[in-house]
């Protein structure tokens, strides 16, 4: 009976390995397309921009999820922080602010995400 109980757990983990990056990438793409339109009516270039941005983010998040167990917890937290910082900095740059302010926002979010990720990885392993 115990053998049958482990099969759904593996299937559940396999579904989450692509479902979470896909959901995050979809949200990221919608928001990037929304910010790219700059107050105008939505055009095809805005939709294409959002789709491409979402696909890139999804691919990066999925790739990180596939290799995360091979990384030590410090490096894993740094990579999650970098991914978050780059994503936030990119989205902030679409609002029309300066490159320096976008970079600082990315650095701040990367540091916070890295610290929180390290805490979670350290307490759960």
C-alpha positions as CSV (number, residue, x, y, z in Angstrom):
1,X,0.0,0.0,0.0
2,X,2.9,2.4,0.7
3,X,4.2,2.1,-2.8
4,X,1.0,3.4,-4.3
5,X,1.0,6.4,-2.0
6,X,4.4,7.7,-3.4
7,X,3.3,7.8,-7.0
8,X,0.9,10.8,-6.7
9,X,3.5,12.7,-4.7
10,X,6.0,12.4,-7.6
11,X,3.4,13.3,-10.1
12,X,2.4,16.3,-8.0
13,X,6.0,17.5,-7.8
14,X,6.4,17.0,-11.6
15,X,3.4,19.1,-12.3
16,X,4.6,21.9,-10.0
17,X,8.0,21.9,-11.6
18,X,6.5,23.5,-14.8
19,X,3.3,25.0,-13.4
20,X,4.9,27.5,-11.0
21,X,7.3,28.9,-13.6
22,X,4.5,29.0,-16.2
23,X,2.2,30.9,-13.8
24,X,4.9,33.4,-12.8
25,X,5.9,33.9,-16.5
26,X,2.3,34.5,-17.5
27,X,1.9,37.2,-14.8
28,X,5.3,38.7,-15.7
29,X,4.4,38.8,-19.4
30,X,1.0,40.4,-18.8
31,X,2.5,43.0,-16.6
32,X,5.4,43.7,-19.0
33,X,2.9,44.1,-21.9
34,X,0.8,46.4,-19.7
35,X,3.7,48.6,-18.8
36,X,5.0,48.6,-22.4
37,X,1.8,50.2,-23.8
38,X,2.6,53.5,-22.0
39,X,-1.0,54.7,-21.6
40,X,-2.0,54.1,-25.2
41,X,-4.4,51.6,-26.6
42,X,-3.1,48.0,-26.5
43,X,-1.4,47.2,-29.8
44,X,0.0,44.0,-31.2
45,X,3.6,45.1,-30.4
46,X,2.6,45.4,-26.7
47,X,1.1,41.9,-26.8
48,X,4.2,40.5,-28.6
49,X,6.5,42.2,-26.1
50,X,4.6,40.7,-23.2
51,X,4.6,37.2,-24.7
52,X,8.4,37.3,-25.4
53,X,9.1,38.7,-21.9
54,X,6.9,36.1,-20.3
55,X,8.6,33.3,-22.3
56,X,12.1,34.4,-21.4
57,X,11.2,34.7,-17.7
58,X,9.4,31.3,-17.8
59,X,12.5,29.6,-19.4
60,X,14.8,31.2,-16.8
61,X,12.6,30.2,-13.9
62,X,12.1,26.6,-15.2
63,X,15.9,26.2,-15.8
64,X,16.6,27.4,-12.3
65,X,14.1,25.0,-10.9
66,X,15.7,22.1,-12.7
67,X,19.3,22.8,-11.4
68,X,18.5,24.2,-8.0
69,X,19.2,21.0,-6.1
70,X,22.7,20.8,-7.5
71,X,23.6,24.2,-6.1
72,X,24.7,24.9,-2.5
73,X,22.1,26.9,-0.5
74,X,24.2,30.1,-0.6
75,X,24.5,30.0,-4.4
76,X,20.9,29.0,-4.8
77,X,19.7,31.9,-2.8
78,X,22.0,34.3,-4.7
79,X,20.6,33.0,-8.0
80,X,17.0,33.4,-6.9
81,X,17.8,36.9,-5.7
82,X,19.5,37.7,-9.0
83,X,16.5,36.4,-11.0
84,X,14.1,38.5,-8.8
85,X,16.3,41.6,-9.0
86,X,16.7,41.4,-12.8
87,X,12.9,40.9,-13.3
88,X,12.0,43.8,-11.0
89,X,14.6,46.1,-12.5
90,X,13.4,45.3,-16.0
91,X,9.7,45.9,-15.1
92,X,10.7,49.1,-13.3
93,X,12.6,50.3,-16.4
94,X,9.4,49.9,-18.4
95,X,7.8,52.6,-16.3
96,X,10.0,55.3,-17.9
97,X,12.2,56.0,-14.9
98,X,16.0,56.4,-15.1
99,X,18.3,53.4,-15.6
100,X,20.0,54.2,-12.3
101,X,16.7,54.1,-10.3
102,X,15.7,50.8,-12.1
103,X,19.1,49.3,-11.2
104,X,18.8,50.3,-7.6
105,X,15.3,48.8,-7.4
106,X,16.7,45.6,-8.9
107,X,19.6,45.6,-6.4
108,X,17.3,46.2,-3.4
109,X,14.8,43.4,-4.4
110,X,17.7,41.1,-5.2
111,X,19.2,41.6,-1.8
112,X,15.9,41.1,0.0
113,X,15.0,38.0,-2.1
114,X,18.4,36.5,-1.6
115,X,18.3,37.0,2.2
116,X,14.8,35.5,2.4
117,X,15.7,32.6,0.1
118,X,18.8,31.9,2.2
119,X,16.7,31.9,5.4
120,X,14.2,29.5,3.9
121,X,16.8,27.2,2.5
122,X,18.8,27.2,5.7
123,X,15.9,26.5,8.0
124,X,14.4,23.7,5.8
125,X,17.6,21.7,5.1
